[in-house]
Amino acid sequence: MITLTARLLDSDTAVRLTIRHGVIQSILPLDMSAVERQLLPWVAPGLFDLQLNGFRGIWFSSESLTVDEVESVITAFAELGITGCLPTLITNSCEAIEHGLRTIFLATQRSGLVRDMIRGCHVEGPWISPDNGPRGAHPVAHVRAADWSELERWQTAAGGLVKLVTLAPEAPGALDLIPAAVQRGIVIALGHTAADGATISEAIQRGARLGTHLGNGCAGMIPRHDNVFWPQLADDRLAVSVIADGWHVPTPMLKCILRCKTLDRLILTSDVSGFGGCPPGRYTTPAVDVEVLADGRNVVAGQTQFLAGSGATTGECVARFHQSCEVPLADAWTLASFNPTRLLGLEASTITEGQPAFLTVFRMEPDGSAEVPESRRFVPQCAFVRGTRVNAPSAPAVS
């Protein structure tokens, strides 16, 4: 049995949680003063990220990915407060994507923690725009037409784990593939696209339900009216994800996206890359050379404008969105816990007696910013993944 004393994020109530056999057995309110409550960490439904590409030099789309590497990355995510995710494989060769999916599936068979955290896989590409700008840092050599037989091979390799596919609707074969994938229970997202408004609207009509990292994966210069943004923002059938790391999307645009999509149709993702958690420096990959800058940005080497995935993690994105868009922390939190699971048709984590214990325990501490003295940063303490506690390496023990 595990006991946890913390304050609930949604109500600021001090409680003692009891967890037994992976389930929340009891939630006992505690009579504490406001000062005493301030000393407690927060506890919230577990963070869920539907777009995690890798970490600490490991990519899920690598042609040499191993089961040990998958377990290492997933454990690192748990240490950062993440309790559920979709490992994401970006554009690569047919063989590399199938190998990555097969290795992830094998990792779920070996480790209970990995199995409980991985709720599916996300394939981002290779059915995207080949154009510079919309393609982002994806290697053009592996961009190709949408192919149903390839999707079937992915599912075979993944043991049925493919739950989300990001594609460009203008890619050859993409529009015809969307309804067939939806019928099989796969969520289709639109991203890395240079499509016109009519094509995007047709993709939504055929069943696309998500815009992947809106504001990124698009041309630097776009038509003012017929572009990739307006049809995605205007259509209530489409949710959108955003990378709220402070670099990918400027605050005024984040606020506009929030006002268009509301809290109901917005999802926060870190889109953390395989360079996340790596020290500053230059890194070479078969596709592109990348620099990790001292401020945490991952950029295509040789410049600072074009980003190559994110170096931030999910909790950090929630904290930055909360502060930059001036929304309550509990509301920002739902965008990276409840909303992505609802999109995928998965059971959401809740802090309720009798429910599996998928919990994130964290603090919000001053980040030392001279420009914004009141700014605070997300500091994970531990995560509970179906009741298994995974402590953050630098955090004190939580009781």
Contacts in CASP RR format, 6 or more apart in sequence:
PFRMAT RR
TARGET T0000
AUTHOR 0000-0000-0000
METHOD contacts of the structure
MODEL  1
MITLTARLLDSDTAVRLTIRHGVIQSILPLDMSAVERQLLPWVAPGLFDL
QLNGFRGIWFSSESLTVDEVESVITAFAELGITGCLPTLITNSCEAIEHG
LRTIFLATQRSGLVRDMIRGCHVEGPWISPDNGPRGAHPVAHVRAADWSE
LERWQTAAGGLVKLVTLAPEAPGALDLIPAAVQRGIVIALGHTAADGATI
SEAIQRGARLGTHLGNGCAGMIPRHDNVFWPQLADDRLAVSVIADGWHVP
TPMLKCILRCKTLDRLILTSDVSGFGGCPPGRYTTPAVDVEVLADGRNVV
AGQTQFLAGSGATTGECVARFHQSCEVPLADAWTLASFNPTRLLGLEAST
ITEGQPAFLTVFRMEPDGSAEVPESRRFVPQCAFVRGTRVNAPSAPAVS
1 18 0 8 1.000
1 19 0 8 1.000
1 20 0 8 1.000
1 25 0 8 1.000
2 18 0 8 1.000
2 19 0 8 1.000
2 20 0 8 1.000
2 384 0 8 1.000
2 387 0 8 1.000
2 389 0 8 1.000
3 16 0 8 1.000
3 17 0 8 1.000
3 18 0 8 1.000
3 19 0 8 1.000
3 399 0 8 1.000
4 16 0 8 1.000
4 17 0 8 1.000
4 19 0 8 1.000
4 43 0 8 1.000
4 359 0 8 1.000
4 361 0 8 1.000
4 384 0 8 1.000
4 398 0 8 1.000
4 399 0 8 1.000
5 14 0 8 1.000
5 15 0 8 1.000
5 16 0 8 1.000
5 17 0 8 1.000
5 30 0 8 1.000
5 40 0 8 1.000
5 399 0 8 1.000
6 14 0 8 1.000
6 15 0 8 1.000
6 17 0 8 1.000
6 40 0 8 1.000
6 41 0 8 1.000
6 42 0 8 1.000
6 43 0 8 1.000
6 361 0 8 1.000
6 398 0 8 1.000
7 13 0 8 1.000
7 14 0 8 1.000
7 15 0 8 1.000
7 37 0 8 1.000
7 40 0 8 1.000
7 41 0 8 1.000
7 42 0 8 1.000
7 43 0 8 1.000
8 15 0 8 1.000
8 42 0 8 1.000
8 43 0 8 1.000
8 44 0 8 1.000
8 351 0 8 1.000
9 42 0 8 1.000
9 43 0 8 1.000
9 44 0 8 1.000
9 329 0 8 1.000
9 330 0 8 1.000
9 333 0 8 1.000
10 44 0 8 1.000
10 330 0 8 1.000
12 37 0 8 1.000
13 29 0 8 1.000
14 29 0 8 1.000
14 30 0 8 1.000
14 31 0 8 1.000
14 32 0 8 1.000
14 36 0 8 1.000
14 37 0 8 1.000
14 40 0 8 1.000
15 27 0 8 1.000
15 28 0 8 1.000
15 29 0 8 1.000
15 30 0 8 1.000
15 43 0 8 1.000
16 26 0 8 1.000
16 27 0 8 1.000
16 28 0 8 1.000
16 30 0 8 1.000
17 24 0 8 1.000
17 26 0 8 1.000
17 27 0 8 1.000
17 28 0 8 1.000
17 43 0 8 1.000
17 351 0 8 1.000
17 357 0 8 1.000
17 359 0 8 1.000
18 24 0 8 1.000
18 25 0 8 1.000
18 26 0 8 1.000
18 27 0 8 1.000
18 28 0 8 1.000
19 25 0 8 1.000
19 357 0 8 1.000
19 384 0 8 1.000
19 387 0 8 1.000
22 356 0 8 1.000
22 357 0 8 1.000
22 384 0 8 1.000
22 386 0 8 1.000
22 387 0 8 1.000
22 388 0 8 1.000
23 354 0 8 1.000
23 355 0 8 1.000
23 356 0 8 1.000
23 357 0 8 1.000
23 387 0 8 1.000
24 351 0 8 1.000
24 352 0 8 1.000
24 353 0 8 1.000
24 354 0 8 1.000
24 355 0 8 1.000
24 356 0 8 1.000
24 357 0 8 1.000
25 353 0 8 1.000
25 354 0 8 1.000
26 353 0 8 1.000
27 351 0 8 1.000
27 352 0 8 1.000
27 353 0 8 1.000
32 40 0 8 1.000
41 361 0 8 1.000
41 362 0 8 1.000
41 363 0 8 1.000
41 381 0 8 1.000
41 398 0 8 1.000
42 361 0 8 1.000
42 362 0 8 1.000
42 363 0 8 1.000
42 364 0 8 1.000
43 351 0 8 1.000
43 359 0 8 1.000
43 360 0 8 1.000
43 361 0 8 1.000
44 330 0 8 1.000
44 333 0 8 1.000
44 337 0 8 1.000
44 351 0 8 1.000
44 359 0 8 1.000
44 360 0 8 1.000
44 362 0 8 1.000
45 333 0 8 1.000
45 337 0 8 1.000
45 338 0 8 1.000
45 348 0 8 1.000
45 349 0 8 1.000
45 350 0 8 1.000
45 351 0 8 1.000
45 358 0 8 1.000
45 359 0 8 1.000
45 360 0 8 1.000
46 81 0 8 1.000
46 82 0 8 1.000
46 83 0 8 1.000
46 84 0 8 1.000
46 337 0 8 1.000
46 349 0 8 1.000
46 358 0 8 1.000
46 359 0 8 1.000
46 360 0 8 1.000
46 383 0 8 1.000
47 81 0 8 1.000
47 82 0 8 1.000
47 83 0 8 1.000
47 84 0 8 1.000
47 314 0 8 1.000
47 315 0 8 1.000
47 318 0 8 1.000
47 333 0 8 1.000
47 336 0 8 1.000
47 337 0 8 1.000
47 360 0 8 1.000
47 383 0 8 1.000
48 82 0 8 1.000
48 83 0 8 1.000
48 84 0 8 1.000
48 85 0 8 1.000
48 119 0 8 1.000
48 336 0 8 1.000
48 337 0 8 1.000
48 340 0 8 1.000
48 341 0 8 1.000
48 349 0 8 1.000
49 77 0 8 1.000
49 82 0 8 1.000
49 84 0 8 1.000
49 85 0 8 1.000
49 86 0 8 1.000
49 269 0 8 1.000
49 270 0 8 1.000
49 272 0 8 1.000
49 314 0 8 1.000
49 336 0 8 1.000
49 340 0 8 1.000
50 85 0 8 1.000
50 86 0 8 1.000
50 88 0 8 1.000
50 122 0 8 1.000
50 164 0 8 1.000
50 241 0 8 1.000
50 267 0 8 1.000
50 269 0 8 1.000
50 340 0 8 1.000
50 343 0 8 1.000
50 344 0 8 1.000
51 86 0 8 1.000
51 88 0 8 1.000
51 122 0 8 1.000
51 124 0 8 1.000
51 212 0 8 1.000
51 213 0 8 1.000
51 241 0 8 1.000
51 269 0 8 1.000
51 270 0 8 1.000
51 271 0 8 1.000
52 60 0 8 1.000
52 77 0 8 1.000
52 82 0 8 1.000
52 85 0 8 1.000
52 86 0 8 1.000
52 87 0 8 1.000
52 88 0 8 1.000
52 270 0 8 1.000
52 271 0 8 1.000
52 272 0 8 1.000
53 59 0 8 1.000
53 60 0 8 1.000
53 61 0 8 1.000
53 87 0 8 1.000
53 88 0 8 1.000
53 89 0 8 1.000
53 90 0 8 1.000
53 124 0 8 1.000
53 271 0 8 1.000
53 272 0 8 1.000
53 273 0 8 1.000
53 274 0 8 1.000
53 309 0 8 1.000
54 60 0 8 1.000
54 73 0 8 1.000
54 87 0 8 1.000
54 88 0 8 1.000
54 272 0 8 1.000
54 273 0 8 1.000
54 274 0 8 1.000
54 276 0 8 1.000
55 73 0 8 1.000
55 76 0 8 1.000
55 77 0 8 1.000
55 272 0 8 1.000
55 274 0 8 1.000
55 276 0 8 1.000
55 277 0 8 1.000
56 72 0 8 1.000
56 73 0 8 1.000
56 76 0 8 1.000
56 274 0 8 1.000
56 276 0 8 1.000
56 277 0 8 1.000
56 278 0 8 1.000
57 274 0 8 1.000
57 275 0 8 1.000
57 276 0 8 1.000
57 277 0 8 1.000
57 278 0 8 1.000
57 283 0 8 1.000
58 65 0 8 1.000
58 69 0 8 1.000
58 72 0 8 1.000
58 73 0 8 1.000
58 274 0 8 1.000
59 65 0 8 1.000
59 90 0 8 1.000
59 273 0 8 1.000
59 274 0 8 1.000
59 285 0 8 1.000
60 70 0 8 1.000
60 73 0 8 1.000
60 87 0 8 1.000
60 88 0 8 1.000
60 89 0 8 1.000
60 100 0 8 1.000
60 104 0 8 1.000
60 121 0 8 1.000
61 88 0 8 1.000
61 89 0 8 1.000
61 90 0 8 1.000
61 91 0 8 1.000
61 92 0 8 1.000
61 96 0 8 1.000
61 97 0 8 1.000
61 100 0 8 1.000
62 69 0 8 1.000
62 96 0 8 1.000
62 100 0 8 1.000
63 92 0 8 1.000
63 93 0 8 1.000
63 95 0 8 1.000
63 96 0 8 1.000
63 99 0 8 1.000
63 100 0 8 1.000
65 99 0 8 1.000
65 100 0 8 1.000
65 103 0 8 1.000
65 104 0 8 1.000
66 103 0 8 1.000
67 103 0 8 1.000
67 106 0 8 1.000
67 107 0 8 1.000
67 110 0 8 1.000
70 87 0 8 1.000
70 103 0 8 1.000
70 104 0 8 1.000
70 107 0 8 1.000
70 114 0 8 1.000
71 107 0 8 1.000
71 110 0 8 1.000
71 111 0 8 1.000
71 113 0 8 1.000
71 114 0 8 1.000
73 87 0 8 1.000
74 85 0 8 1.000
74 87 0 8 1.000
74 107 0 8 1.000
74 111 0 8 1.000
74 113 0 8 1.000
74 114 0 8 1.000
74 117 0 8 1.000
74 118 0 8 1.000
75 113 0 8 1.000
75 390 0 8 1.000
77 84 0 8 1.000
77 85 0 8 1.000
77 117 0 8 1.000
77 313 0 8 1.000
78 113 0 8 1.000
78 117 0 8 1.000
78 383 0 8 1.000
78 385 0 8 1.000
78 390 0 8 1.000
79 380 0 8 1.000
79 383 0 8 1.000
79 390 0 8 1.000
79 391 0 8 1.000
79 392 0 8 1.000
79 393 0 8 1.000
80 313 0 8 1.000
80 314 0 8 1.000
80 315 0 8 1.000
80 380 0 8 1.000
80 383 0 8 1.000
80 392 0 8 1.000
81 314 0 8 1.000
81 315 0 8 1.000
81 360 0 8 1.000
81 361 0 8 1.000
81 362 0 8 1.000
81 380 0 8 1.000
81 382 0 8 1.000
81 383 0 8 1.000
81 390 0 8 1.000
81 392 0 8 1.000
82 117 0 8 1.000
82 313 0 8 1.000
82 314 0 8 1.000
82 315 0 8 1.000
82 360 0 8 1.000
82 383 0 8 1.000
83 117 0 8 1.000
83 349 0 8 1.000
83 358 0 8 1.000
83 359 0 8 1.000
83 360 0 8 1.000
83 383 0 8 1.000
83 384 0 8 1.000
83 385 0 8 1.000
84 116 0 8 1.000
84 117 0 8 1.000
84 118 0 8 1.000
84 119 0 8 1.000
84 358 0 8 1.000
84 385 0 8 1.000
85 117 0 8 1.000
85 118 0 8 1.000
85 119 0 8 1.000
86 118 0 8 1.000
86 119 0 8 1.000
86 120 0 8 1.000
86 121 0 8 1.000
86 122 0 8 1.000
86 163 0 8 1.000
86 164 0 8 1.000
86 344 0 8 1.000
87 104 0 8 1.000
87 118 0 8 1.000
87 120 0 8 1.000
87 121 0 8 1.000
87 122 0 8 1.000
88 121 0 8 1.000
88 122 0 8 1.000
88 123 0 8 1.000
88 124 0 8 1.000
88 271 0 8 1.000
89 97 0 8 1.000
89 100 0 8 1.000
89 101 0 8 1.000
89 121 0 8 1.000
89 122 0 8 1.000
89 123 0 8 1.000
89 124 0 8 1.000
90 124 0 8 1.000
90 125 0 8 1.000
90 138 0 8 1.000
91 124 0 8 1.000
91 125 0 8 1.000
91 126 0 8 1.000
91 128 0 8 1.000
91 138 0 8 1.000
91 139 0 8 1.000
91 142 0 8 1.000
91 143 0 8 1.000
92 126 0 8 1.000
92 139 0 8 1.000
92 142 0 8 1.000
93 142 0 8 1.000
94 150 0 8 1.000
94 153 0 8 1.000
97 123 0 8 1.000
97 126 0 8 1.000
97 154 0 8 1.000
98 153 0 8 1.000
98 154 0 8 1.000
98 157 0 8 1.000
99 157 0 8 1.000
100 157 0 8 1.000
101 121 0 8 1.000
101 123 0 8 1.000
101 154 0 8 1.000
101 157 0 8 1.000
101 158 0 8 1.000
101 159 0 8 1.000
101 161 0 8 1.000
101 162 0 8 1.000
102 157 0 8 1.000
102 158 0 8 1.000
104 118 0 8 1.000
104 121 0 8 1.000
104 158 0 8 1.000
104 161 0 8 1.000
105 157 0 8 1.000
105 158 0 8 1.000
105 159 0 8 1.000
105 160 0 8 1.000
105 161 0 8 1.000
107 114 0 8 1.000
107 118 0 8 1.000
108 114 0 8 1.000
108 115 0 8 1.000
108 118 0 8 1.000
108 161 0 8 1.000
109 115 0 8 1.000
113 385 0 8 1.000
113 388 0 8 1.000
113 390 0 8 1.000
116 385 0 8 1.000
116 386 0 8 1.000
116 388 0 8 1.000
117 385 0 8 1.000
118 161 0 8 1.000
119 163 0 8 1.000
119 341 0 8 1.000
119 344 0 8 1.000
119 346 0 8 1.000
120 158 0 8 1.000
120 161 0 8 1.000
120 162 0 8 1.000
120 163 0 8 1.000
120 164 0 8 1.000
120 344 0 8 1.000
121 158 0 8 1.000
121 161 0 8 1.000
121 162 0 8 1.000
121 163 0 8 1.000
121 164 0 8 1.000
122 162 0 8 1.000
122 163 0 8 1.000
122 164 0 8 1.000
122 165 0 8 1.000
122 166 0 8 1.000
123 154 0 8 1.000
123 162 0 8 1.000
123 164 0 8 1.000
123 165 0 8 1.000
123 166 0 8 1.000
124 138 0 8 1.000
124 165 0 8 1.000
124 166 0 8 1.000
124 191 0 8 1.000
124 192 0 8 1.000
124 212 0 8 1.000
125 138 0 8 1.000
125 143 0 8 1.000
125 165 0 8 1.000
125 166 0 8 1.000
125 167 0 8 1.000
125 192 0 8 1.000
126 138 0 8 1.000
126 142 0 8 1.000
126 143 0 8 1.000
126 144 0 8 1.000
127 143 0 8 1.000
127 144 0 8 1.000
127 145 0 8 1.000
127 146 0 8 1.000
127 147 0 8 1.000
127 165 0 8 1.000
127 167 0 8 1.000
127 168 0 8 1.000
127 171 0 8 1.000
127 173 0 8 1.000
127 174 0 8 1.000
127 177 0 8 1.000
128 134 0 8 1.000
128 135 0 8 1.000
128 138 0 8 1.000
128 143 0 8 1.000
128 166 0 8 1.000
128 167 0 8 1.000
128 168 0 8 1.000
128 171 0 8 1.000
128 191 0 8 1.000
128 192 0 8 1.000
128 193 0 8 1.000
129 135 0 8 1.000
129 143 0 8 1.000
129 168 0 8 1.000
129 170 0 8 1.000
129 171 0 8 1.000
129 192 0 8 1.000
129 193 0 8 1.000
129 194 0 8 1.000
129 195 0 8 1.000
130 140 0 8 1.000
130 143 0 8 1.000
131 194 0 8 1.000
131 219 0 8 1.000
133 217 0 8 1.000
133 218 0 8 1.000
133 219 0 8 1.000
133 220 0 8 1.000
133 306 0 8 1.000
134 168 0 8 1.000
134 191 0 8 1.000
134 192 0 8 1.000
134 193 0 8 1.000
134 194 0 8 1.000
134 217 0 8 1.000
134 218 0 8 1.000
134 219 0 8 1.000
135 143 0 8 1.000
135 192 0 8 1.000
135 217 0 8 1.000
136 192 0 8 1.000
136 216 0 8 1.000
136 217 0 8 1.000
136 306 0 8 1.000
137 287 0 8 1.000
137 288 0 8 1.000
137 290 0 8 1.000
137 300 0 8 1.000
137 306 0 8 1.000
137 307 0 8 1.000
137 308 0 8 1.000
137 309 0 8 1.000
138 192 0 8 1.000
138 287 0 8 1.000
139 286 0 8 1.000
139 287 0 8 1.000
139 288 0 8 1.000
145 171 0 8 1.000
145 172 0 8 1.000
145 173 0 8 1.000
146 167 0 8 1.000
146 171 0 8 1.000
146 172 0 8 1.000
146 173 0 8 1.000
146 174 0 8 1.000
146 176 0 8 1.000
146 177 0 8 1.000
147 173 0 8 1.000
147 177 0 8 1.000
148 177 0 8 1.000
148 180 0 8 1.000
151 162 0 8 1.000
151 165 0 8 1.000
151 177 0 8 1.000
151 181 0 8 1.000
151 186 0 8 1.000
154 162 0 8 1.000
155 161 0 8 1.000
155 162 0 8 1.000
162 186 0 8 1.000
163 185 0 8 1.000
163 186 0 8 1.000
163 187 0 8 1.000
163 344 0 8 1.000
164 186 0 8 1.000
164 187 0 8 1.000
164 188 0 8 1.000
164 189 0 8 1.000
164 210 0 8 1.000
164 344 0 8 1.000
165 181 0 8 1.000
165 186 0 8 1.000
165 187 0 8 1.000
165 188 0 8 1.000
165 189 0 8 1.000
166 189 0 8 1.000
166 190 0 8 1.000
166 191 0 8 1.000
166 192 0 8 1.000
166 210 0 8 1.000
166 211 0 8 1.000
166 212 0 8 1.000
167 174 0 8 1.000
167 177 0 8 1.000
167 178 0 8 1.000
167 188 0 8 1.000
167 189 0 8 1.000
167 190 0 8 1.000
167 191 0 8 1.000
168 174 0 8 1.000
168 190 0 8 1.000
168 191 0 8 1.000
168 192 0 8 1.000
168 193 0 8 1.000
168 194 0 8 1.000
168 195 0 8 1.000
169 175 0 8 1.000
169 178 0 8 1.000
169 190 0 8 1.000
169 193 0 8 1.000
169 195 0 8 1.000
169 199 0 8 1.000
169 200 0 8 1.000
169 202 0 8 1.000
169 203 0 8 1.000
169 208 0 8 1.000
170 193 0 8 1.000
170 194 0 8 1.000
170 195 0 8 1.000
170 196 0 8 1.000
170 199 0 8 1.000
174 203 0 8 1.000
175 199 0 8 1.000
175 202 0 8 1.000
175 203 0 8 1.000
175 206 0 8 1.000
178 188 0 8 1.000
178 203 0 8 1.000
178 206 0 8 1.000
178 207 0 8 1.000
178 208 0 8 1.000
179 206 0 8 1.000
179 207 0 8 1.000
181 188 0 8 1.000
182 188 0 8 1.000
182 206 0 8 1.000
182 207 0 8 1.000
187 209 0 8 1.000
187 210 0 8 1.000
187 343 0 8 1.000
187 344 0 8 1.000
188 203 0 8 1.000
188 207 0 8 1.000
188 208 0 8 1.000
188 209 0 8 1.000
188 210 0 8 1.000
189 208 0 8 1.000
189 209 0 8 1.000
189 210 0 8 1.000
189 211 0 8 1.000
189 212 0 8 1.000
189 241 0 8 1.000
190 200 0 8 1.000
190 203 0 8 1.000
190 204 0 8 1.000
190 208 0 8 1.000
190 210 0 8 1.000
190 211 0 8 1.000
190 212 0 8 1.000
190 232 0 8 1.000
190 238 0 8 1.000
191 211 0 8 1.000
191 212 0 8 1.000
191 213 0 8 1.000
191 217 0 8 1.000
191 218 0 8 1.000
192 212 0 8 1.000
192 217 0 8 1.000
192 218 0 8 1.000
193 200 0 8 1.000
193 217 0 8 1.000
193 218 0 8 1.000
193 228 0 8 1.000
194 218 0 8 1.000
194 219 0 8 1.000
194 228 0 8 1.000
195 203 0 8 1.000
195 228 0 8 1.000
196 226 0 8 1.000
196 227 0 8 1.000
197 226 0 8 1.000
197 227 0 8 1.000
197 228 0 8 1.000
197 230 0 8 1.000
197 231 0 8 1.000
200 228 0 8 1.000
200 231 0 8 1.000
200 232 0 8 1.000
201 231 0 8 1.000
201 235 0 8 1.000
204 231 0 8 1.000
204 235 0 8 1.000
204 237 0 8 1.000
204 238 0 8 1.000
207 237 0 8 1.000
208 238 0 8 1.000
209 237 0 8 1.000
209 238 0 8 1.000
209 239 0 8 1.000
209 343 0 8 1.000
210 238 0 8 1.000
210 239 0 8 1.000
210 240 0 8 1.000
210 241 0 8 1.000
210 267 0 8 1.000
210 343 0 8 1.000
211 232 0 8 1.000
211 238 0 8 1.000
211 239 0 8 1.000
211 240 0 8 1.000
211 241 0 8 1.000
212 241 0 8 1.000
213 241 0 8 1.000
213 242 0 8 1.000
213 243 0 8 1.000
213 248 0 8 1.000
213 269 0 8 1.000
213 271 0 8 1.000
214 229 0 8 1.000
214 232 0 8 1.000
214 233 0 8 1.000
214 240 0 8 1.000
214 241 0 8 1.000
214 242 0 8 1.000
214 249 0 8 1.000
214 257 0 8 1.000
215 229 0 8 1.000
215 242 0 8 1.000
215 248 0 8 1.000
215 249 0 8 1.000
215 253 0 8 1.000
216 243 0 8 1.000
216 248 0 8 1.000
216 249 0 8 1.000
216 307 0 8 1.000
218 227 0 8 1.000
218 228 0 8 1.000
218 229 0 8 1.000
222 228 0 8 1.000
222 229 0 8 1.000
232 238 0 8 1.000
232 240 0 8 1.000
233 240 0 8 1.000
233 256 0 8 1.000
233 257 0 8 1.000
233 260 0 8 1.000
233 261 0 8 1.000
234 260 0 8 1.000
236 265 0 8 1.000
238 265 0 8 1.000
239 261 0 8 1.000
239 265 0 8 1.000
239 266 0 8 1.000
239 267 0 8 1.000
239 339 0 8 1.000
239 343 0 8 1.000
240 257 0 8 1.000
240 261 0 8 1.000
240 265 0 8 1.000
240 266 0 8 1.000
240 267 0 8 1.000
241 266 0 8 1.000
241 267 0 8 1.000
241 268 0 8 1.000
241 269 0 8 1.000
241 340 0 8 1.000
242 248 0 8 1.000
242 249 0 8 1.000
242 254 0 8 1.000
242 257 0 8 1.000
242 266 0 8 1.000
242 267 0 8 1.000
242 268 0 8 1.000
242 269 0 8 1.000
242 321 0 8 1.000
243 249 0 8 1.000
243 269 0 8 1.000
243 270 0 8 1.000
243 271 0 8 1.000
243 309 0 8 1.000
243 310 0 8 1.000
243 312 0 8 1.000
243 317 0 8 1.000
244 254 0 8 1.000
244 268 0 8 1.000
244 317 0 8 1.000
244 318 0 8 1.000
244 320 0 8 1.000
244 321 0 8 1.000
244 324 0 8 1.000
244 325 0 8 1.000
245 270 0 8 1.000
245 310 0 8 1.000
245 311 0 8 1.000
245 312 0 8 1.000
245 316 0 8 1.000
245 317 0 8 1.000
245 320 0 8 1.000
246 312 0 8 1.000
246 320 0 8 1.000
246 324 0 8 1.000
247 297 0 8 1.000
247 307 0 8 1.000
247 310 0 8 1.000
248 271 0 8 1.000
248 307 0 8 1.000
248 309 0 8 1.000
248 310 0 8 1.000
249 257 0 8 1.000
251 324 0 8 1.000
251 325 0 8 1.000
254 321 0 8 1.000
254 324 0 8 1.000
254 325 0 8 1.000
255 325 0 8 1.000
257 266 0 8 1.000
258 266 0 8 1.000
258 325 0 8 1.000
258 327 0 8 1.000
263 327 0 8 1.000
263 331 0 8 1.000
263 334 0 8 1.000
263 335 0 8 1.000
263 339 0 8 1.000
264 339 0 8 1.000
266 335 0 8 1.000
266 339 0 8 1.000
267 335 0 8 1.000
267 336 0 8 1.000
267 339 0 8 1.000
267 340 0 8 1.000
267 343 0 8 1.000
268 314 0 8 1.000
268 317 0 8 1.000
268 318 0 8 1.000
268 321 0 8 1.000
268 332 0 8 1.000
268 335 0 8 1.000
268 336 0 8 1.000
269 314 0 8 1.000
269 317 0 8 1.000
269 336 0 8 1.000
269 340 0 8 1.000
270 310 0 8 1.000
270 311 0 8 1.000
270 312 0 8 1.000
270 313 0 8 1.000
270 314 0 8 1.000
270 315 0 8 1.000
270 316 0 8 1.000
270 317 0 8 1.000
271 309 0 8 1.000
271 310 0 8 1.000
272 309 0 8 1.000
272 310 0 8 1.000
272 311 0 8 1.000
272 312 0 8 1.000
272 313 0 8 1.000
272 314 0 8 1.000
273 290 0 8 1.000
273 298 0 8 1.000
273 308 0 8 1.000
273 309 0 8 1.000
273 310 0 8 1.000
273 311 0 8 1.000
275 283 0 8 1.000
275 290 0 8 1.000
275 292 0 8 1.000
275 298 0 8 1.000
275 308 0 8 1.000
275 309 0 8 1.000
275 311 0 8 1.000
276 292 0 8 1.000
276 298 0 8 1.000
276 310 0 8 1.000
276 311 0 8 1.000
276 313 0 8 1.000
277 311 0 8 1.000
278 292 0 8 1.000
279 292 0 8 1.000
280 291 0 8 1.000
280 292 0 8 1.000
280 293 0 8 1.000
280 294 0 8 1.000
280 296 0 8 1.000
281 291 0 8 1.000
281 292 0 8 1.000
282 289 0 8 1.000
282 290 0 8 1.000
282 291 0 8 1.000
282 301 0 8 1.000
283 289 0 8 1.000
283 290 0 8 1.000
283 291 0 8 1.000
283 292 0 8 1.000
288 300 0 8 1.000
288 301 0 8 1.000
288 308 0 8 1.000
289 300 0 8 1.000
289 301 0 8 1.000
289 302 0 8 1.000
290 298 0 8 1.000
290 299 0 8 1.000
290 300 0 8 1.000
290 301 0 8 1.000
290 308 0 8 1.000
291 298 0 8 1.000
291 299 0 8 1.000
291 300 0 8 1.000
291 301 0 8 1.000
291 302 0 8 1.000
292 298 0 8 1.000
292 311 0 8 1.000
293 299 0 8 1.000
293 304 0 8 1.000
296 311 0 8 1.000
296 312 0 8 1.000
297 304 0 8 1.000
297 307 0 8 1.000
297 311 0 8 1.000
298 307 0 8 1.000
298 308 0 8 1.000
298 309 0 8 1.000
298 310 0 8 1.000
298 311 0 8 1.000
299 305 0 8 1.000
299 306 0 8 1.000
299 307 0 8 1.000
299 308 0 8 1.000
300 306 0 8 1.000
300 307 0 8 1.000
300 308 0 8 1.000
310 317 0 8 1.000
312 320 0 8 1.000
314 336 0 8 1.000
315 336 0 8 1.000
315 362 0 8 1.000
315 378 0 8 1.000
315 380 0 8 1.000
316 377 0 8 1.000
316 378 0 8 1.000
317 336 0 8 1.000
318 329 0 8 1.000
318 332 0 8 1.000
318 333 0 8 1.000
318 335 0 8 1.000
318 336 0 8 1.000
318 378 0 8 1.000
319 329 0 8 1.000
319 332 0 8 1.000
319 364 0 8 1.000
319 376 0 8 1.000
319 377 0 8 1.000
319 378 0 8 1.000
321 327 0 8 1.000
321 332 0 8 1.000
321 335 0 8 1.000
322 328 0 8 1.000
322 329 0 8 1.000
322 331 0 8 1.000
322 332 0 8 1.000
322 333 0 8 1.000
323 372 0 8 1.000
323 375 0 8 1.000
323 376 0 8 1.000
325 332 0 8 1.000
329 364 0 8 1.000
337 348 0 8 1.000
337 349 0 8 1.000
337 360 0 8 1.000
338 348 0 8 1.000
338 349 0 8 1.000
341 347 0 8 1.000
341 348 0 8 1.000
341 349 0 8 1.000
342 348 0 8 1.000
349 355 0 8 1.000
349 356 0 8 1.000
349 358 0 8 1.000
349 359 0 8 1.000
351 359 0 8 1.000
356 386 0 8 1.000
356 387 0 8 1.000
357 384 0 8 1.000
357 386 0 8 1.000
357 387 0 8 1.000
358 384 0 8 1.000
358 385 0 8 1.000
358 386 0 8 1.000
358 387 0 8 1.000
359 383 0 8 1.000
359 384 0 8 1.000
359 387 0 8 1.000
360 380 0 8 1.000
360 383 0 8 1.000
361 380 0 8 1.000
361 381 0 8 1.000
361 382 0 8 1.000
361 383 0 8 1.000
361 384 0 8 1.000
361 398 0 8 1.000
362 378 0 8 1.000
362 379 0 8 1.000
362 380 0 8 1.000
362 381 0 8 1.000
363 379 0 8 1.000
363 381 0 8 1.000
364 376 0 8 1.000
364 377 0 8 1.000
364 378 0 8 1.000
364 379 0 8 1.000
365 376 0 8 1.000
365 377 0 8 1.000
365 379 0 8 1.000
366 373 0 8 1.000
366 375 0 8 1.000
366 376 0 8 1.000
366 377 0 8 1.000
367 375 0 8 1.000
367 376 0 8 1.000
367 377 0 8 1.000
368 375 0 8 1.000
369 375 0 8 1.000
379 392 0 8 1.000
379 395 0 8 1.000
380 392 0 8 1.000
380 395 0 8 1.000
381 391 0 8 1.000
381 392 0 8 1.000
381 395 0 8 1.000
381 396 0 8 1.000
381 398 0 8 1.000
382 389 0 8 1.000
382 390 0 8 1.000
382 391 0 8 1.000
382 392 0 8 1.000
382 395 0 8 1.000
382 398 0 8 1.000
383 389 0 8 1.000
383 390 0 8 1.000
384 390 0 8 1.000
391 397 0 8 1.000
391 398 0 8 1.000
END
